[in-house]
Amino acid sequence: MWLGPIAGVMVVDYWVLRRKLLKAEELYNHGGICRYYKGVSVAGLAAFAISILIEYILSAAQGSVRIYFGFTPVPGIKLAWYYGFISAALIYLLLSRILRHYVLPETVEVGRVG
């Protein structure tokens, strides 16, 4: 349930948005190519949370939400991993296009406003 959305965000970020170009030293450089708010990618976290919510909604619609350990509701649909992966990938792609200056500062032309 959790790994599908995480993988969706990671695959889109590396393969689609950054086109396999990633400098490891820039990951740890404050103000580098990977900008985060207090160490968290807001766009990635939002895509992850929304896709988890989508998994729950799809499970509830099918009547397959299960309870584990007496209190933990878990989506019971068999394809939850795929639903989470696809929804997180699409949401992160959309958010990265909207928040291009934040998510992909290296693609913004220097000196260009807008």
C-alpha positions in Angstrom: 0.0 0.0 0.0 2.8 2.5 0.8 5.4 1.3 -1.6 3.4 2.0 -4.8 3.0 5.7 -4.2 6.6 6.1 -3.1 7.8 4.3 -6.2 5.5 6.5 -8.4 7.0 9.7 -7.1 10.6 8.4 -7.4 10.2 7.0 -10.9 8.6 10.2 -12.2 11.2 12.4 -10.5 14.2 10.4 -11.8 13.1 9.1 -15.2 10.7 11.7 -16.4 11.4 15.0 -14.8 15.2 14.9 -14.4 15.8 12.6 -17.4 18.3 10.4 -15.5 20.5 13.4 -14.8 21.1 13.6 -11.1 24.2 14.9 -9.3 24.6 13.1 -6.0 26.5 16.0 -4.4 23.7 18.4 -5.2 21.2 16.3 -3.1 23.0 17.4 0.0 23.6 21.0 -1.0 21.2 23.5 0.6 19.8 25.5 -2.2 21.0 23.0 -4.8 19.0 21.4 -7.6 16.8 19.5 -5.1 15.0 22.2 -3.1 12.9 21.1 -0.1 11.0 22.8 2.6 12.7 21.7 5.9 14.0 18.5 4.3 10.7 17.5 2.8 9.6 17.7 -0.8 6.1 19.2 -0.5 5.1 18.2 -4.0 6.3 14.6 -3.5 4.6 14.3 -0.1 1.3 15.8 -1.4 1.3 13.3 -4.3 2.0 10.4 -1.8 -0.7 11.4 0.6 -3.3 12.0 -2.1 -2.6 8.6 -3.7 -2.9 6.8 -0.4 -6.3 8.6 0.0 -7.2 7.4 -3.5 -6.4 3.8 -2.5 -8.7 4.0 0.5 -11.5 5.5 -1.6 -11.2 2.8 -4.2 -11.2 0.1 -1.5 -14.2 1.6 0.2 -16.1 1.8 -3.1 -15.4 -1.9 -3.5 -16.2 -2.7 0.1 -12.8 -4.2 0.8 -11.2 -2.1 3.5 -9.8 -4.5 6.1 -9.0 -3.9 9.8 -5.6 -5.2 11.1 -4.5 -5.3 14.8 -8.0 -4.1 15.8 -7.5 -0.5 14.7 -5.6 -0.1 11.4 -7.7 0.1 8.3 -5.9 -1.1 5.2 -7.1 -1.1 1.6 -8.0 -4.6 0.7 -8.0 -4.3 -3.1 -5.6 -6.6 -4.8 -4.2 -4.0 -7.2 -3.7 -1.3 -4.5 0.0 -1.1 -5.3 -0.7 -0.3 -9.0 -3.4 2.2 -8.2 -1.1 3.9 -5.7 1.8 3.9 -8.2 -0.2 5.3 -11.1 -2.0 7.9 -9.1 1.1 9.2 -7.3 3.0 9.3 -10.6 0.3 11.3 -12.3 -0.3 13.7 -9.4 3.5 14.3 -8.9 3.9 15.0 -12.6 1.0 17.5 -12.5 2.3 19.2 -9.3 5.8 19.4 -10.7 4.5 21.1 -13.8 2.5 23.6 -11.7 5.4 24.2 -9.2 8.2 24.0 -11.8 10.3 26.7 -10.0 10.2 24.8 -6.8 10.5 21.2 -8.0 12.9 21.7 -10.9 14.8 24.9 -10.4 17.6 23.7 -12.7 15.2 23.8 -15.7 14.2 27.5 -15.2 16.2 29.8 -17.4 18.5 32.2 -15.5 17.3 35.8 -15.6 13.9 34.9 -17.0 10.9 36.0 -15.0 7.6 34.1 -15.2 
